[in-house]
Amino acid sequence: MSVQVRGSKVAKAKAEISSATIADKGRTPSRKTRRRGKKTSLTMVAVVAAAATPSVLSMQRLFDTSKEVFAHSLPGFVPSPDAVARLSGILNDLKPDDVGIDSNVKYFKHVGPGGPPPVTYLHFYDCPKFSFGIFCLPKSAVIPLHNHPGMTVFSKILFGSMHLKSYDWAKSSPDSNDTALESSDGARLAKVNTDAIFDASSETVVLYPENGGNLHCFTALTPCAVLDVLGPPYNSDDGRDCTYYDESDYTSSSGGDEKYSWLKEVRTTFKMKGIKMPQEFVI
């Protein structure tokens, strides 16, 4: 999914970034194995000496296509319909085995007392044009409602199921007696784009800078993995911070309207651990 790991000026999504060549299940290599310099844990992208495995080929294909689609990426950039279809098709065909993950990996386990389960981001690639990685959500984990300023984002669920709710900023008020798009406390009116459950059988979700559900939140109904490709990436130096929002009901002169909500910027305690993954594809 599409939350930054660098933080935000309004609300910082704190993330611990560590370098990792493997994502393991908590196993510890034996002393003999360590002496030989071998790794016994699951690799995120399997590598066989002098040969490209199917998982490496899949990641290379994803990288190459993303690089082409976002070659001219700038804030507000929208790929052509053909480019959107091409990258979406590749993501639709991806399976967990292609990226070397399954629900048994420790990042999908809820450990620790109380509180929401932690979210982990497996960060594969980042450049000024685009980035991609995998969000790992244990059951009941939540990525709060947040925005994607000037971005186009492709999201594909690799396994599991989640509830997705998304909004776009309202262009007009549904209430003919009140045309205000901003409340007295600074909240903005937004219209619901999506409010549904998605799983691995669902096709890639694409959101755009001005529509398609640019503001969204995820709630994991089961352990689930979501691969995100987004361009351009968050960049606080360029004013593209990740902002978080609280929702409140919208009431028109004729009563409530579930298709609209007031969204107000908030600070957040949301934390996410970032793991820097090896780049086994050719850049």
Secondary structure, 3 states (H helix, E strand, C coil): CCCCCCCCCCCCCECCEEECCCCCCCCCCCHHHHHHCCCCCCCCCCCECCECCHHHHHHHHHHHHHHHHCCCCCCCCCCCHHHHHHHHHHHHHCCHHHHCCCCCCHHHCCCCCCCCCCEEEEEEEECCCCEEEEEEECCCCEEEEECCCCCEEEEEEEECEEEEEEEEECCCCCCCCCCCCECCCCCEEEEEEEEEEEECCCCCEEECCCCCCCEEEEEECCCEEEEEEEECCCEHHHCECCCEEEEEEEEECCEEEEEEEEEEEECCCCEEEEEECCCCCCC
